């Protein structure tokens, strides 16, 4: 009896699934997509809100905004990691239509639109709070009646909401600073080419083959 085998890596395949079908209907990524599509990026002051008539076409600012919002809520704290996720993450396949912006493009977009990105983050957090996306749960009810009980910690007055918004603002600022720091640190990091990787692998496995 043999082992369970996967698919041949060299086998040509024809996939019939669309990006729409790869994602569950209740996936929060759909909220990110709908939110960003509803924005007027020109009013936010985002650069290249209107594409130029000449030159190489840029990435759409809305695609880069979606990428940053996704990174914020999934704790992805570097432009290089965001680029990597674009290559392998099904949710990002859907969100940015399989685009893979270079990490420098991603970092420059943040640098050139820092104020607008902060406003977008703040607005999206408010949307998530309004939709209860932070603590969403599925509850099955069989028709019984229950007495409602609300803890004091879940009662929000004007003062508590003000403090929460301040903490959100601090968290957004901290996240953007971490992105800047991570990008600066990665500039001095060496990255191997495909040929160098093959050479390293050959050196690694050579003693095992003797």
N, C-alpha and C positions, 0 to 999 in steps of 0.2 A: 504494500500500500504506500502510495506516495504522499506528498505534502499538498496542502491547498496552495494553488499557484495564482498569481495575479495576472494582469494582462501583459502581453509582450510590448516592451517600450518602443519597438520599431514598427508595430502594427498601425497602419493607417486606419483612422476611424472617422465616422461621420456622426456628429452629434446633432440630435434634433431638438434639444432643449434650448429655449431662449433664456436670456438673462432674467427675464421676468419670472420664469418658471423655477429658477434656481433658488428664489427667495420665498420664505413663508409669508403669508398675507399679513401677519401681525409683527413682522420684523421691524424694530425701531428705525432701521436704516431708511425705511419708506417715509418716516416722519422727517428725517433730515432732508431727504430729497424734496418733499413737498414744501418744507419751510424755506429752503434756499431758493427754489423756483418762484416763490411768492415775493421775493425781495426785489426792490428797485435799487440795483447796485449803483446806478448813477447818482441817486440821491444820497447814498452812503459815502460818496466820494472815492469809490474804488477806482484805481487806475485801469485803463483799457476797458472801461464799461462799454465803449463803442470801439470795434476793431478799426484799425487804420486801413486806408485804401491800398497802401503799398507795403512792401516788405513781407517777411515771413509771418504767417498767421500765428498769433499767440494762443495759449490755452484760454478757454473761457474762464473768467474770474469766478463764476458760479461753481464750476467743477473744482477749483482749488479751494473755495470756501467749504464745499461739502467734505473735501478731504481733511481740512483742518478741524471741522466740527467732529468728524468721525474720530480723528486722532485725539481730540480733547476728551471725549467721553470713553475712549478705550485706552487712555493713558499711554499714548504713543508719543514719546518726547524727543523726537529728532526728525529732521527732514529726510535723512537717509533711510530711516526706518519706515517713514510714510511711503517713500518710493518703493521700498522692498515689499510692503504690504499690497501695493497696487499690482504687483506681479503675481501674488499668490492668494489673495484674500477674495473669496467669492462675493462678500458684501461690497467690497470696493469695485469689483468687476461691474456690479450692478450700478453702484453710485456714480462712478465716473466713466462708465461705458468702456471699460478695459483700457483706458488711457494710463500711461505710465510717465508722468512728468519727471524730469531730472531733479535730483535733490536740490540743485542750485536754483532751479526755477521755483521750487516750493519755498525755499528759504527767502528768495528775493521777493516773492509775493507777500510773505509775512512782513518783511522789512519795509516794503513800500506801502503797505496798507494796515499797519499795526493798529491804528486808532479805529478804523472801520471793523476790523476783525474782532476787536474787543467789544464793540457795540453789538455785533452779530452774536457773539457768544452769550452776552448778557440777555439778549432777546430770546435766544433759543432755550436757555436755562429756564426763563420764565414760562415759555410754552410747555416745556417738560413738566414743570411744577403744576401748571394748570391742567394738564392731561394726566397727572399722576403717573408719569412714566418712570419715576425713580423707584417707587415701591409698588409697582403693579403686581397684583396677585389674581389668580383665578379662584373663585369661591363657588362651591356647589351648594345650592339651597334646595331643600326638599319640601318647602311649603311651611315649615315651622316658623313661629314668630319668636323673635329674640328682643330682649330689652337692650336698647342702644346705650353704650357706655363710652364716653370720650375722656381719655386721660388728660390731665392738666398740661402735659408736655406737648399735646397735639392741638391745643387751643392757640391760634395765632391772632394776636392783636396787632395794632399798627406799629408798636415799638418792637415787637419780636420780628415782624416782617422786615422792618428797617435793618435790624441786626443781621438777619439772614442775607439780605441783599449786599450788605457790607462784606460779609464773609465770602459770598459768591464773587464779588469784585476782587477781593484779595486772592482767591483761588485762581481766577482767570489770569491776573497779573503774574502770579507765581508760575503758572503753566507756561506763559509766553516767555518768561525769563529763563525757564528751564530749557525751552526749545532753543533760545539764543545760545545758552551755555553749551548745550549738546552739540549744536552745529559748529561752534568755535572749536570744541575739543576734537571733533571728527575731521577738521581740516588738516590736522597733523597726523591723522591715522593713515597708514599705508593700506592699500587695497590691491590684492593680487589680480593679475589678468588671468584669462582662462588658460593660457599657455603656462604661466607660472604655477597655477594650481595643479595642472597635469604633471609638471616636473616635481613638485612637492610630493604628490601621491606616489610617483614612481620611486622617489628616494625613500618614502616611508615603507613601501611594500617590497623593495628590493631585498632586504635581509631575510624576509619571510620566504622568498622564492628560492633561496640558496639551499 
